Amino acid sequence: MANYFEFIWAPSVVAKLAARDLSTDDVESVVSAPFNEGESNSSGLPVAFGWIADGRYIIVVYEEIDFMTVQVITAYEVQEPRL
Protein backbone atom coordinates (compact mmCIF):
# COMPACT_ATOMS: atom_id res chain seq x y z
CA MET A 1 0.00 0.00 0.00
CA ALA A 2 1.34 3.42 -0.90
CA ASN A 3 1.57 6.22 1.62
CA TYR A 4 0.54 9.76 0.85
CA PHE A 5 2.99 12.59 1.49
CA GLU A 6 3.32 16.23 0.58
CA PHE A 7 6.80 16.91 -0.76
CA ILE A 8 8.90 20.02 -0.32
CA TRP A 9 11.30 20.51 -3.23
CA ALA A 10 14.29 22.85 -2.96
CA PRO A 11 15.43 23.99 -6.43
CA SER A 12 18.99 22.85 -5.66
CA VAL A 13 17.78 19.32 -4.89
CA VAL A 14 15.70 19.17 -8.09
CA ALA A 15 18.78 20.26 -10.07
CA LYS A 16 20.94 17.63 -8.36
CA LEU A 17 18.36 14.94 -9.18
CA ALA A 18 18.21 16.04 -12.81
CA ALA A 19 21.99 15.76 -13.06
CA ARG A 20 21.58 12.12 -11.94
CA ASP A 21 18.77 11.54 -14.47
CA LEU A 22 16.17 11.26 -11.69
CA SER A 23 12.84 13.06 -11.61
CA THR A 24 10.78 14.22 -8.67
CA ASP A 25 8.20 11.60 -9.72
CA ASP A 26 10.86 8.86 -9.45
CA VAL A 27 11.78 9.96 -5.95
CA GLU A 28 8.19 10.45 -4.79
CA SER A 29 7.27 6.95 -5.96
CA VAL A 30 10.04 5.39 -3.84
CA VAL A 31 9.26 7.40 -0.69
CA SER A 32 5.53 6.67 -1.05
CA ALA A 33 5.97 2.91 -1.57
CA PRO A 34 9.49 1.86 -0.53
CA PHE A 35 10.93 -1.62 -0.97
CA ASN A 36 12.92 -1.04 2.21
CA GLU A 37 13.45 1.74 4.74
CA GLY A 38 16.20 2.66 7.16
CA GLU A 39 18.38 5.42 8.51
CA SER A 40 21.28 7.19 6.81
CA ASN A 41 24.65 6.16 8.24
CA SER A 42 26.03 9.66 7.80
CA SER A 43 23.14 11.95 8.76
CA GLY A 44 20.77 9.76 10.77
CA LEU A 45 17.90 10.89 8.53
CA PRO A 46 15.31 8.43 7.21
CA VAL A 47 15.97 6.70 3.90
CA ALA A 48 13.78 4.83 1.45
CA PHE A 49 14.98 2.30 -1.12
CA GLY A 50 13.16 1.17 -4.22
CA TRP A 51 13.06 0.64 -7.95
CA ILE A 52 12.00 3.36 -10.33
CA ALA A 53 10.15 2.88 -13.63
CA ASP A 54 13.32 2.41 -15.71
CA GLY A 55 14.51 -0.42 -13.44
CA ARG A 56 17.17 1.44 -11.46
CA TYR A 57 17.32 0.92 -7.70
CA ILE A 58 17.70 4.15 -5.74
CA ILE A 59 18.06 5.46 -2.21
CA VAL A 60 16.24 8.60 -1.11
CA VAL A 61 17.38 10.55 1.94
CA TYR A 62 14.69 12.81 3.35
CA GLU A 63 13.64 14.76 6.40
CA GLU A 64 10.24 14.24 8.04
CA ILE A 65 8.73 17.68 8.60
CA ASP A 66 5.51 16.29 10.07
CA PHE A 67 3.43 13.12 9.73
CA MET A 68 2.59 13.82 6.08
CA THR A 69 5.26 16.24 4.85
CA VAL A 70 8.77 15.32 3.77
CA GLN A 71 11.65 17.31 2.34
CA VAL A 72 13.92 15.34 0.07
CA ILE A 73 17.61 15.90 0.78
CA THR A 74 19.13 13.72 -1.96
CA ALA A 75 18.63 10.59 -4.03
CA TYR A 76 20.92 8.45 -6.14
CA GLU A 77 21.32 5.01 -7.67
CA VAL A 78 22.68 2.24 -5.44
CA GLN A 79 23.42 -1.45 -5.82
CA GLU A 80 20.34 -3.65 -5.74
CA PRO A 81 19.86 -5.83 -2.68
CA ARG A 82 20.49 -9.56 -2.89
CA LEU A 83 17.10 -11.22 -2.71
FENJO-V112184 format. One record per pair of residues at least 24 apart in sequence whose C-alpha atoms are under 7 Angstrom apart, sorted by the first residue. I is the first residue (numbers start at 1). J is the second residue. D is the distance in whole Angstrom. If there is no record, write none. Layout:
I|J|D / I|J|D
This chain:
1|33|7 / 2|32|5 / 2|33|5 / 3|32|5 / 3|33|6 / 4|32|6 / 4|68|7 / 5|32|7 / 5|68|5 / 5|69|5 / 5|70|7 / 6|68|6 / 6|69|5 / 6|70|6 / 7|69|6 / 7|70|5 / 7|71|6 / 8|70|6 / 8|71|5 / 8|72|7 / 9|71|6 / 9|72|7 / 13|73|7 / 13|74|6 / 17|75|7 / 20|76|7 / 26|52|6 / 27|60|7
